[in-house]
């Protein structure tokens, strides 16, 4: 049997990882400025994380949500405190797509409506509703197509107000990333997020903050939406939540009343997932990683802005993007093969940085020196 070939693969096999570095089967070391797509939040194979999961698997790895799982309550309390959303409720699941799927479904249960507002260049996942609200026709199968999603320009308050004015009584929810990741590190304006809050309140619609990639402390605040000074009704989270272990969830405001059977999951909130998620939060607190993300990210952004040839450097904390001109179109490839540095991309010419929140200044300098070498020397791609 062959693997279903849906991923373009680099010819690299990673066999070891620690902190912000990974090693391949040839023993070559790579700096990880991509974090496995924003997943590695506290660094690869953090000792406390490894110990937490190891100790848990010795006791019990899994049982279903038909029994009490005290780790879920422990995670809920810890998450409420670290995120500052103590009065919210937690539903645990497995992936960002599933988190957004449940958020959209819960919103529809709440107000009995069907229409969803999403935005240009959004990415919310690949399950049925989540992919329908994702602005990429290439990944929307015919069975996922629906007239219930209205796509509007990102950061366009006038378009948002016009749509609510015309369809307010039909709109169930607005789903928005605080910083669009796959869309190219596009930061939501404070006034734009505040307008979403105001219009959702006015029309009894649900404000869903997709924090799957831009949340979990990556920007220096727990959710990137927090910079706008307003609370969403539902927050979705996943990638950095388990540092590589599949775990996700939604934080649900007190105005939503749960009913038995309303939402459900087999694997969500299992013992191992909770142990992984607790380890992440414990390390984030102990090592003050949100502060580190803010400070190290600001340093990288300022240093990149000082390189004139790089265009439109943007982001917050350790979710950073910049455009490269045509003559440097191979920079990402060269960073990987010539400098052994993993980064991300967004078409057509964006380099994305999503490293561990524990990234050190010396690691950042290694990356910046490689960028400077590419800019000044312009090495050909391998």
C-alpha positions as CSV (number, residue, x, y, z in Angstrom):
1,X,0.0,0.0,0.0
2,X,1.2,3.5,-0.8
3,X,0.5,6.7,1.0
4,X,-2.1,9.0,-0.5
5,X,0.1,11.6,-2.1
6,X,-1.3,15.0,-1.0
7,X,1.7,16.6,0.6
8,X,4.7,18.2,-1.3
9,X,7.6,16.8,0.7
10,X,11.1,18.0,1.4
11,X,13.6,15.1,1.2
12,X,14.4,15.4,4.9
13,X,13.7,12.8,7.6
14,X,13.8,14.3,11.2
15,X,14.9,11.8,13.8
16,X,15.6,14.0,16.9
17,X,14.4,17.3,18.2
18,X,15.1,19.5,21.2
19,X,14.2,23.1,21.9
20,X,14.2,25.1,18.7
21,X,16.3,22.6,16.8
22,X,15.8,19.3,14.9
23,X,18.2,16.8,13.5
24,X,17.8,14.6,10.4
25,X,18.9,11.0,9.9
26,X,22.3,12.2,8.6
27,X,23.0,14.0,11.8
28,X,22.5,17.5,10.3
29,X,21.1,20.2,12.6
30,X,18.3,22.5,11.6
31,X,16.9,25.7,13.3
32,X,13.1,25.4,13.4
33,X,11.5,28.8,12.7
34,X,8.3,27.1,11.6
35,X,7.4,25.1,14.7
36,X,5.8,22.4,12.7
37,X,3.2,24.9,11.5
38,X,2.8,26.8,14.8
39,X,2.4,23.6,16.8
40,X,5.6,23.6,18.9
41,X,4.8,26.1,21.6
42,X,7.2,25.3,24.4
43,X,10.1,23.7,22.4
44,X,10.6,20.2,21.1
45,X,10.8,17.4,23.7
46,X,10.7,19.7,26.7
47,X,11.7,17.6,29.7
48,X,8.6,18.5,31.8
49,X,6.3,17.7,28.8
50,X,8.0,14.4,28.2
51,X,7.7,13.5,31.9
52,X,4.1,14.5,32.2
53,X,3.0,12.3,29.2
54,X,5.3,9.4,30.3
55,X,3.9,9.4,33.8
56,X,0.3,9.6,32.5
57,X,0.7,6.7,30.0
58,X,1.9,4.5,32.9
59,X,-1.5,5.1,34.6
60,X,-4.2,5.3,31.9
61,X,-3.9,6.6,28.3
62,X,-7.6,6.7,27.4
63,X,-11.1,6.1,28.5
64,X,-14.2,7.7,27.0
65,X,-16.1,10.8,28.1
66,X,-18.7,8.6,29.7
67,X,-16.8,8.8,33.0
68,X,-15.3,11.6,35.1
69,X,-11.8,12.6,34.0
70,X,-10.4,14.9,36.7
71,X,-7.6,16.0,34.3
72,X,-10.2,17.8,32.3
73,X,-11.3,19.8,35.3
74,X,-7.7,20.6,36.1
75,X,-7.0,21.7,32.6
76,X,-10.2,23.8,32.5
77,X,-9.2,25.6,35.7
78,X,-5.6,26.2,34.5
79,X,-6.6,27.3,31.1
80,X,-9.2,29.8,32.5
81,X,-6.6,31.4,34.7
82,X,-3.8,31.6,32.1
83,X,-6.1,32.8,29.3
84,X,-7.9,35.3,31.6
85,X,-11.3,33.7,30.5
86,X,-12.2,32.3,33.9
87,X,-15.9,32.6,33.4
88,X,-15.9,30.7,30.1
89,X,-16.7,27.0,29.6
90,X,-14.4,24.5,27.9
91,X,-15.2,21.8,25.3
92,X,-12.3,19.6,24.3
93,X,-11.8,18.1,20.9
94,X,-8.9,17.0,18.7
95,X,-8.0,19.6,15.9
96,X,-8.4,23.2,14.9
97,X,-10.9,22.2,12.2
98,X,-13.0,20.3,14.7
99,X,-12.8,23.2,17.1
100,X,-14.1,25.7,14.5
101,X,-16.7,23.1,13.3
102,X,-18.1,22.9,16.9
103,X,-18.0,26.7,17.3
104,X,-20.0,27.3,14.2
105,X,-22.5,24.6,15.1
106,X,-22.9,25.9,18.7
107,X,-23.6,29.4,17.3
108,X,-26.3,28.0,15.1
109,X,-27.8,26.1,18.0
110,X,-27.8,29.4,20.0
111,X,-29.7,31.6,17.7
112,X,-31.3,29.2,15.3
113,X,-29.7,30.8,12.2
114,X,-27.7,29.6,9.3
115,X,-25.7,32.4,7.8
116,X,-21.9,32.8,8.6
117,X,-19.7,35.7,7.8
118,X,-16.1,34.8,7.0
119,X,-13.3,36.8,5.3
120,X,-11.1,36.8,2.3
121,X,-7.9,34.7,2.6
122,X,-9.4,33.0,5.7
123,X,-8.4,29.5,6.7
124,X,-10.5,27.7,9.3
125,X,-9.9,24.0,8.6
126,X,-10.9,21.1,6.3
127,X,-14.0,19.6,7.9
128,X,-17.4,20.3,6.4
129,X,-18.4,23.7,7.9
130,X,-14.9,24.8,8.6
131,X,-13.8,24.4,5.0
132,X,-17.0,26.0,3.7
133,X,-15.9,29.1,5.7
134,X,-12.4,28.9,4.3
135,X,-11.5,31.2,1.4
136,X,-9.8,28.6,-0.9
137,X,-12.0,27.0,-3.5
138,X,-9.3,24.4,-4.3
139,X,-10.0,22.6,-1.0
140,X,-13.8,22.9,-1.0
141,X,-15.4,19.7,-2.4
142,X,-18.8,20.0,-4.1
143,X,-20.4,18.3,-1.0
144,X,-19.0,21.2,1.2
145,X,-20.4,24.0,-1.0
146,X,-23.1,26.1,0.7
147,X,-24.9,29.4,0.2
148,X,-24.8,30.0,4.0
149,X,-21.3,31.5,4.0
150,X,-20.8,35.2,3.1
151,X,-17.2,36.2,2.4
152,X,-16.3,39.8,3.0
153,X,-13.0,41.7,2.6
154,X,-10.7,41.4,5.6
155,X,-10.5,44.6,7.7
156,X,-13.3,46.2,5.8
157,X,-15.7,47.7,8.4
158,X,-18.0,49.3,5.8
159,X,-18.6,46.0,4.1
160,X,-19.3,44.4,7.4
161,X,-21.8,47.0,8.4
162,X,-23.5,46.9,5.0
163,X,-23.9,43.1,5.2
164,X,-25.3,43.2,8.7
165,X,-27.7,46.0,7.7
166,X,-29.0,43.8,4.8
167,X,-28.9,40.4,6.5
168,X,-28.7,41.0,10.3
169,X,-31.6,38.8,11.2
170,X,-30.1,35.8,9.3
171,X,-26.5,36.0,10.5
172,X,-25.6,33.3,13.0
173,X,-21.9,34.0,13.5
174,X,-18.8,35.9,12.4
175,X,-15.6,33.9,12.4
176,X,-12.3,35.7,12.2
177,X,-8.7,35.0,12.8
178,X,-7.0,37.7,14.9
179,X,-4.0,37.2,12.5
180,X,-4.5,35.3,9.3
181,X,-1.8,32.6,9.1
182,X,-2.3,30.7,5.9
183,X,-3.6,33.9,4.4
184,X,-0.1,35.5,4.8
185,X,0.2,36.9,8.3
186,X,-2.5,39.6,7.9
187,X,-3.3,41.3,11.2
188,X,-6.9,42.2,12.0
189,X,-7.2,45.9,12.9
190,X,-8.3,46.7,16.4
191,X,-11.2,48.8,15.0
192,X,-12.3,45.9,12.8
193,X,-12.5,43.4,15.7
194,X,-14.3,46.0,17.8
195,X,-16.8,46.5,15.0
196,X,-17.5,42.8,14.8
197,X,-18.2,42.8,18.6
198,X,-20.5,45.8,18.3
199,X,-22.5,44.4,15.3
200,X,-22.8,40.9,16.8
201,X,-24.2,42.4,20.0
202,X,-26.6,44.5,18.0
203,X,-27.9,41.6,15.9
204,X,-27.6,38.7,18.4
205,X,-24.9,37.1,16.3
206,X,-22.0,35.1,17.7
207,X,-18.5,36.4,17.5
208,X,-16.1,33.4,16.9
209,X,-12.4,34.2,17.4
210,X,-10.3,31.6,15.5
211,X,-7.1,31.4,17.6
212,X,-6.0,28.1,16.2
213,X,-2.7,29.4,14.7
214,X,-2.5,33.0,16.2
215,X,-3.6,32.1,19.7
216,X,-2.2,30.3,22.7
217,X,0.3,33.0,23.7
218,X,2.0,33.3,20.3
219,X,1.5,37.0,20.1
220,X,2.4,37.9,23.7
221,X,-1.3,37.8,24.8
222,X,-3.1,34.6,25.1
223,X,-5.4,35.3,22.1
224,X,-4.3,37.7,19.4
225,X,-7.9,39.1,19.5
226,X,-7.2,40.3,23.0
227,X,-5.2,43.3,21.6
228,X,-8.6,44.8,20.5
229,X,-9.8,44.9,24.1
230,X,-13.1,43.0,23.4
231,X,-14.2,39.5,24.3
232,X,-15.4,37.0,21.7
233,X,-18.3,34.7,22.4
234,X,-16.3,31.6,21.4
235,X,-12.6,31.1,21.1
236,X,-11.1,28.2,19.1
237,X,-7.7,26.8,19.8
238,X,-5.5,23.9,18.8
239,X,-2.0,24.0,17.4
240,X,0.1,25.1,20.3
241,X,-2.2,23.6,22.8
242,X,-0.5,20.2,23.0
243,X,3.0,20.9,21.6
244,X,2.5,18.2,19.1
245,X,0.0,16.0,20.8
246,X,-3.4,16.2,19.1
247,X,-5.6,18.3,21.4
248,X,-8.0,21.2,20.7
249,X,-10.9,23.0,22.2
250,X,-13.3,25.9,22.3
251,X,-13.8,28.4,25.1
252,X,-17.5,29.2,25.4
253,X,-18.9,32.3,27.0
254,X,-21.4,32.0,29.9
255,X,-24.4,33.0,27.7
256,X,-24.4,29.5,26.1
257,X,-26.3,26.8,27.9
258,X,-25.1,23.2,27.4
259,X,-27.4,20.3,26.8
260,X,-26.5,16.6,27.0
261,X,-25.7,15.4,23.5
262,X,-25.3,18.9,22.0
263,X,-21.7,18.3,21.2
264,X,-19.6,15.2,21.4
265,X,-16.2,13.6,20.7
266,X,-14.6,10.2,21.2
267,X,-11.0,11.2,21.6
268,X,-11.3,14.8,22.7
269,X,-10.1,15.4,26.3
270,X,-8.6,12.0,26.8
271,X,-6.1,11.5,29.6
272,X,-3.0,11.8,27.5
273,X,-4.3,14.9,25.7
274,X,-5.0,16.6,29.0
275,X,-1.6,15.7,30.4
276,X,0.0,17.2,27.3
277,X,-2.1,20.4,27.5
278,X,-1.4,20.8,31.2
279,X,2.3,20.4,30.6
280,X,2.2,23.1,28.0
281,X,0.4,25.6,30.3
282,X,2.7,24.8,33.2
283,X,5.8,25.4,31.1
284,X,4.3,28.6,29.6
285,X,3.7,29.9,33.2
286,X,7.0,28.7,34.7
287,X,9.2,30.0,31.9
288,X,7.1,33.2,31.2
289,X,6.9,32.2,27.5
290,X,4.2,34.8,26.5
291,X,6.6,37.6,27.6
292,X,9.4,35.9,25.7
293,X,7.3,35.6,22.6
294,X,6.4,39.3,22.7
295,X,10.0,40.4,23.3
296,X,11.8,38.1,20.9
297,X,9.1,38.7,18.3
298,X,9.5,42.4,18.6
299,X,13.3,42.1,18.2
300,X,12.9,40.0,15.0
301,X,10.4,42.3,13.5
302,X,12.5,45.4,14.2
303,X,15.6,43.7,12.8
304,X,13.8,42.6,9.6
305,X,12.3,46.1,9.1
306,X,15.9,47.4,9.1
307,X,16.6,45.3,6.0
308,X,15.4,47.6,3.2
309,X,14.9,45.0,0.5
310,X,12.4,43.1,2.6
311,X,8.8,44.3,2.2
312,X,5.8,44.7,4.5
313,X,7.3,43.1,7.6
314,X,4.3,42.5,9.9
315,X,2.9,40.4,12.8
316,X,2.8,40.3,16.5
317,X,5.1,38.3,18.9
318,X,6.2,35.1,17.2
319,X,3.8,35.0,14.3
320,X,5.7,37.1,11.7
321,X,5.5,37.5,7.9
322,X,7.4,39.5,5.3
323,X,7.3,39.7,1.5
324,X,10.4,39.0,-0.6
325,X,11.0,40.7,-3.9
326,X,11.3,38.7,-7.2
327,X,15.1,38.6,-7.1
328,X,14.9,36.8,-3.7
329,X,12.1,34.5,-4.7
330,X,14.3,31.5,-3.7
331,X,15.0,32.8,-0.2
332,X,12.9,30.2,1.7
333,X,14.4,27.4,-0.3
334,X,17.9,28.7,0.3
335,X,17.3,29.2,4.0
336,X,16.4,25.5,4.2
337,X,19.1,24.0,2.0
338,X,22.0,26.4,2.4
339,X,21.4,27.4,6.1
340,X,19.5,24.5,7.5
341,X,16.6,26.7,8.7
342,X,12.9,25.7,8.4
343,X,10.4,28.5,7.7
344,X,6.9,28.7,6.3
345,X,5.4,30.4,3.3
346,X,2.2,31.9,1.9
347,X,1.8,32.3,-1.8
348,X,3.0,34.1,-3.8
349,X,6.0,35.6,-2.0
350,X,5.5,35.6,1.8
351,X,7.9,34.0,4.3
352,X,6.1,33.0,7.6
353,X,7.8,32.6,10.9
354,X,6.0,30.5,13.6
355,X,8.8,29.2,16.0
356,X,8.5,28.0,19.5
357,X,7.5,30.6,22.1
358,X,10.7,29.6,23.9
359,X,12.9,30.9,21.0
360,X,16.1,32.4,22.3
361,X,17.7,35.7,21.1
362,X,20.7,33.7,19.9
363,X,18.4,31.5,17.8
364,X,16.8,34.6,16.4
365,X,20.2,36.0,15.5
366,X,21.1,32.8,13.7
367,X,18.1,33.2,11.5
368,X,18.7,37.0,11.0
369,X,22.3,36.4,10.0
370,X,21.2,33.9,7.4
371,X,18.6,36.3,6.0
372,X,21.3,39.0,5.8
373,X,23.6,36.6,3.9
374,X,20.8,35.8,1.4
375,X,20.1,39.4,0.9
376,X,23.7,40.5,0.5
377,X,25.2,37.5,-1.3
378,X,22.1,36.2,-3.1
379,X,23.2,32.6,-3.1
380,X,21.6,30.5,-5.8
381,X,19.2,27.8,-4.8
382,X,20.5,24.2,-4.5
